[in-house]
Amino acid sequence: MADMETDVLIIGTGPAGSASAALLSTYGISNIAINRYAWLANTPRAHITNQRTMEVLRDLGREVEQEAYLHATEQELMGENVFCESLAGEEIGRMRSWGTHPMSKAEHLLSSPTFMNDLPQTFMEPILFTTAAKRGTKARMSTEYISHVQDADGVTATVRDRMTAQTLTIRAKYMIGADGGNSLVAENENLPIDGKMGVGGSMNILFRADLSKYVAHRPSVLYWVMQPGANVGGIGMGLVRMIRPWNEWLIVWGYDINGPAPEVTPDYATEVARQLVGDPDLEIELISANTWTVNNAYATQMQKGRVFIMGDAAHRHPPSNGLGSNTSIQDAFNLCWKLSAVIKGQAGAALLDSYTVERAPIARQIVTRANQSIGEFGPIFDALGLTGSVDPVKMQQNMDARTASGPAAEKQRAALRDAIAFKKYEFDCHGVEMNQRYTSAAIITDGQLEPPFAMDEELHYHPTTWPGARLPHTWVFTAGGEKLSTLDLTGHGHFTLLTGIGGEAWADAAAAVGTDLGLTIKVHDIGPRRAIQDHTGDWARVRDIRDSGCILVRPDHHVAWRADEIAADPTAELRRVLTAILQPKGAA
Ligand SMILES: Cc1cc2nc3c(=O)[nH]c(=O)nc-3n(C[C@H](O)[C@H](O)[C@H](O)COP(=O)(O)OP(=O)(O)OC[C@H]3O[C@@H](n4cnc5c(N)ncnc54)[C@H](O)[C@@H]3O)c2cc1C
């Protein structure tokens, strides 16, 4: 007999673990979350929070979404991505980023009811974790996962209480390894990880200093410092990152991965800060310093039996593009409704197989993107003449050459402009954030082909109701005038069916099939004099079906299936589709 029992045991309370706990508790699934440390993140690693993640928070509740905005630095202050010789020194160039360029801003506003923002991990984790704990998660800090065994009915994990050194066992139906980039769960399950760990060395120096005079006129999250002779390792160059405007900062600085990690003493930290800020008299209040490695690895299989991995346990990559915590939270959104459906008996265990099928390609994509983004600083170095020499004097001369007159300098200036603009693939990469599409047994396309991307799929979001894609957002209105996103009509742990005039029979079908399968299928009828109205016509333009058709949306906002018009037998159609997706026990 185990010391504790639960439905789902979650190892780790980072963004992945805390999001899982919050979602499972919201769905009414009992869970225990453990963390080997006494509390949550103590350094603000992740910060860029994209719209898709904010949609997960909004799905958890408008109060959860609002709390995030309350603590975040708003999008407008994120935008002037500056390249400079130092904060006090010459500016080399800048690009509008994170959806603040007017063109990009329009796309952001059109694609989601939420806003990108800068929310340090030290704020995000408590929001998710307290949501989880308030809704029923049993959390156990200072508790370290050691090992586990699986059998036909569940998982028994052995953990150590680090305050008493006592060893305990926890029995669960399923276990989630959200235990970060050095995941012991992944290792113990021998899950296959492709790629390489430790491809670069970086250090974080977290400090307080009022730098307003250098930055407030060009507000940004990231200030990239390119200095001849500066240490160009790890992440590529010196980075001064805003934590709180404009008096809390994190410097990210490379070190040679082939040597030992350096000891970051207060004197050393002050010296680096002075060099990057460009102020030899700068005084800093050092908060903390630590080293970390740049990784380039992803899991090709994110589950075995009753054990799953997510977050950095499955995708290990540099912070470029700000995708780590975001993807971790989105992994949780994909898996938790499936676990809930299986545990509640609404679905068979086969539904869970779609987790790896859907999320492993995303893991590969974001690890590749983030590492590629590091390489894409190369053209900036080339254009500045920083790559041909290691002599600081020569490098400075190469940089200065761009200010001369004549064709060579003009060419150099053009190359620099192009190289900086090309960094939109890191700093304004909306398509990577929003275009995730799934192909799996939990998606029924009925042979409909995937629509091609009209524009660059990494840069631009492409709305479509093609099964597998995330449901497009448009604003719709209740009869009382309340403005809602189409995403607000869906999610919250339920399947939802969206239809229109002439599609009334889908509602009867949803009630009948829902009763058979033991689940609630919400139905929204959208049209004039209906409960939900499409005054702008935006929904009709994007929905890709006729008025009487329907779109079946999964609890994670992804389209499960769509019908162009009312079926001859809507109940039979819906039963066919949901049975194929959920594969309930006893289904033929
Ligand atoms: C400098 C920097 C900047 C970044 N910026 C961004 C950004 O802007 N946007 C973004 O999305 N991401 C960013 N990231 C990445 C982000 O921090 C990670 O992707 C994210 O923290 C991963 O979340 P996770 O929950 O998977 O893992 P973690 O946050 O690593 O959490 C792992 C959890 O597991 C626990 N744990 C580990 N082992 C055990 C064990 N044996 N027993 C019990 N508990 C255990 C840990 O204590 C912790 O609670 C950045 C990272 C760095 C270093």
The ligand as a Gaussian input file, in Angstrom:
#p B3LYP/6-31G(d) Opt

LIG

0 1
 C       17.823000      32.962000     -19.632000
 C       16.568000      32.226000     -20.023000
 C       15.541000      32.931000     -20.632000
 C       14.379000      32.277000     -21.036000
 N       13.375000      32.983000     -21.630000
 C       12.232000      32.383000     -22.012000
 C       11.152000      33.128000     -22.558000
 O       11.236000      34.322000     -22.741000
 N        9.994000      32.473000     -22.878000
 C        9.873000      31.130000     -22.689000
 O        8.798000      30.588000     -23.010000
 N       10.877000      30.397000     -22.156000
 C       12.056000      30.983000     -21.818000
 N       13.040000      30.256000     -21.226000
 C       12.871000      28.808000     -21.050000
 C       12.047000      28.435000     -19.836000
 O       12.635000      28.913000     -18.656000
 C       11.894000      26.912000     -19.763000
 O       11.535000      26.419000     -21.031000
 C       10.812000      26.522000     -18.751000
 O       11.206000      26.833000     -17.444000
 C       10.527000      25.020000     -18.826000
 O        9.525000      24.712000     -17.911000
 P        9.391000      23.255000     -17.286000
 O        8.249000      23.326000     -16.358000
 O        9.390000      22.274000     -18.376000
 O       10.771000      23.017000     -16.519000
 P       11.434000      23.811000     -15.305000
 O       11.018000      25.224000     -15.287000
 O       12.879000      23.517000     -15.399000
 O       10.825000      23.130000     -14.025000
 C       11.219000      21.839000     -13.621000
 C       10.572000      21.539000     -12.283000
 O       10.872000      20.208000     -11.919000
 C       11.393000      20.194000     -10.604000
 N       12.246000      19.010000     -10.504000
 C       13.303000      18.673000     -11.269000
 N       13.773000      17.476000     -10.905000
 C       12.998000      17.037000      -9.889000
 C       12.971000      15.853000      -9.091000
 N       13.843000      14.853000      -9.256000
 N       12.022000      15.740000      -8.136000
 C       11.111000      16.746000      -7.933000
 N       11.094000      17.872000      -8.663000
 C       12.010000      18.015000      -9.633000
 C       12.084000      21.526000     -10.468000
 O       12.308000      21.860000      -9.119000
 C       11.068000      22.421000     -11.155000
 O        9.988000      22.688000     -10.288000
 C       14.238000      30.874000     -20.816000
 C       15.282000      30.162000     -20.183000
 C       16.432000      30.823000     -19.804000
 C       17.536000      30.048000     -19.153000

